[in-house]
């Protein structure tokens, strides 16, 4: 295989591993710590970040494009890229209307870190800081090589999924979220 190719089975295994890791993180957060995104968003996001970071970093560093670059270098670049991507995601979220203030800041930070883990970190692991590769990934809406697809399609999916998840939120800005109220009423009724 040349520099831009990766076997389909290897790409599917990588995405399956990351997806199962995220599912296991949600399961572990709910079972071991009784956390959910509805009742404890900041704690749940921090748990998922700690749980999923080693999986994503190790997996994508393994399929780095330049195999002359050592594995540990790809890992260290990913760990440096995580806060850089989180900063960019946080700024984008705030510009697009994420709440700003001490009450919401921790949730925004954890969400930004998790989005960075799914959008920015894979690209840093695979491509490093190659300006040409980054420009090709950002400027082209249609990936040309297998590694481009490996990185860009899940990142685009994470961005679209976050947008679709946030789309109905303006409907409830003036009052607490309806589902949380329903859960509290049910807990009070069963007590």
C-alpha positions in Angstrom: 0.0 0.0 0.0 1.3 3.5 -0.7 1.4 6.4 1.6 -2.3 7.4 1.3 -3.9 4.0 1.4 -5.2 1.9 4.2 -7.0 -1.4 4.0 -10.8 -1.3 4.4 -10.7 -3.9 7.1 -8.2 -1.9 9.0 -10.3 1.3 8.7 -13.4 -0.6 9.8 -11.7 -2.2 12.7 -10.4 1.3 13.9 -13.8 2.9 13.7 -15.4 -0.2 15.4 -12.9 0.0 18.2 -13.5 3.7 18.7 -17.3 3.3 18.6 -17.3 0.3 21.0 -15.0 2.3 23.3 -17.5 5.2 23.3 -20.4 2.8 24.0 -18.4 1.1 26.8 -17.7 4.5 28.2 -21.4 5.4 28.3 -22.2 2.0 29.8 -19.5 2.3 32.5 -20.5 5.9 33.3 -24.1 4.8 33.8 -23.4 1.6 35.7 -20.3 2.4 37.8 -21.0 6.0 38.6 -24.7 6.5 37.8 -23.9 9.3 35.4 -25.9 10.4 32.4 -25.7 13.3 30.0 -29.1 14.6 31.1 -28.5 14.8 34.8 -24.7 15.3 35.0 -23.4 16.5 31.7 -20.0 17.8 32.9 -19.1 14.7 34.9 -20.3 12.4 32.1 -18.4 14.2 29.5 -15.2 14.2 31.6 -15.6 10.5 32.2 -16.0 9.8 28.5 -13.0 12.0 27.7 -10.8 10.0 30.1 -12.2 6.7 28.9 -12.1 7.4 25.1 -8.8 9.5 24.8 -6.4 6.5 25.0 -8.4 4.5 22.6 -8.6 7.2 19.9 -5.0 8.4 20.3 -3.6 4.9 20.3 -5.7 3.8 17.3 -5.2 6.7 15.1 -1.5 7.0 15.9 -1.1 3.4 14.8 -2.4 4.3 11.3 -0.2 7.5 10.9 0.6 8.4 7.4 4.3 8.8 7.8 5.6 5.6 9.3 9.1 7.0 9.5 7.8 9.2 12.3 7.9 7.2 15.6 4.7 6.1 17.2 5.4 8.0 20.4 5.7 11.2 18.4 2.3 10.7 16.9 0.9 10.1 20.4 2.6 13.2 21.8 1.4 15.3 18.9 -2.2 14.1 19.6 -1.9 15.0 23.3 -0.8 18.5 22.3 -3.4 18.7 19.6 -6.3 17.8 22.0 -6.3 21.2 23.9 -5.6 23.1 20.6 -8.6 21.5 19.0 -10.6 22.0 22.1 -9.8 25.7 22.1 -11.0 26.0 18.4 -14.1 24.0 19.2 -14.9 26.1 22.2 -14.5 29.3 20.3 -16.7 28.0 17.5 -19.4 26.8 20.0 -19.4 30.2 21.7 -19.6 32.1 18.4 -22.5 29.8 17.4 -24.4 30.5 20.7 -23.1 28.3 23.5 -23.8 29.8 26.8 -20.9 31.7 28.4 -20.6 32.0 32.2 -19.3 30.1 35.2 -22.3 27.8 35.4 -21.8 26.5 31.8 -18.0 26.9 31.4 -17.0 23.4 32.6 -19.6 21.7 30.4 -18.4 23.7 27.4 -14.8 22.8 28.1 -15.5 19.1 28.4 -17.7 19.1 25.3 -15.0 21.0 23.4 -12.4 18.4 24.4 -14.6 15.5 23.4 -15.3 17.2 20.0 -11.6 17.8 19.6 -11.0 14.1 20.3 -13.3 13.2 17.4 -12.4 15.9 15.0 -8.9 17.3 15.5 -6.9 14.6 17.2 -7.4 11.9 14.5 -6.0 14.4 11.9 -3.1 15.2 14.1 -2.3 11.5 14.7 -2.6 10.6 11.0 -1.1 13.7 9.3 0.9 15.4 12.0 1.3 19.1 11.4 1.7 18.8 7.6 0.3 22.1 6.2 -0.3 20.5 2.8 -2.4 17.6 4.2 -4.4 19.9 6.5 -5.1 22.2 3.6 -6.2 19.3 1.4 -8.5 17.9 4.1 -10.1 21.3 5.0 -10.4 22.7 1.4 -11.7 19.6 -0.3 -15.2 18.5 0.6 -14.6 15.1 -1.2 -11.7 13.1 0.2 -9.3 11.8 -2.4 -7.4 9.1 -0.5 -8.3 6.4 2.0 -6.6 8.1 4.9 -8.5 11.3 4.0 -11.7 9.4 4.4 -10.5 7.8 7.6 -10.1 11.2 9.2 -12.6 13.5 7.5 -15.8 11.5 7.4 -16.0 10.7 11.1 -15.1 14.4 11.9 -17.8 15.6 9.6 -20.2 13.1 11.3 -19.3 14.4 14.7 -19.9 18.0 13.6 -23.2 17.3 11.9 -24.3 15.2 14.9 -23.4 17.9 17.4 -25.3 20.4 15.3 -28.4 18.2 14.9 -28.3 17.5 18.7 -28.2 21.2 19.5 -30.7 22.3 16.9 -33.9 22.0 19.1 -32.2 23.6 22.1 -33.4 27.2 21.4 -36.9 26.0 22.0 -36.3 25.6 25.7 -33.9 28.5 26.5 -36.3 30.3 28.9 -37.1 27.3 31.1 -35.3 24.2 32.4 -35.2 21.3 30.1 -38.4 19.4 30.0 -36.9 15.9 30.3 -35.0 16.8 33.5 -38.2 18.1 35.1 -40.0 14.9 34.1 -37.2 12.8 35.7 -37.4 14.8 39.0 -41.2 14.4 39.1 -40.9 10.7 38.6 -38.2 10.4 41.4 -40.4 12.4 43.8 -43.4 10.2 43.0 -41.5 7.0 43.6 -40.0 8.3 46.9 
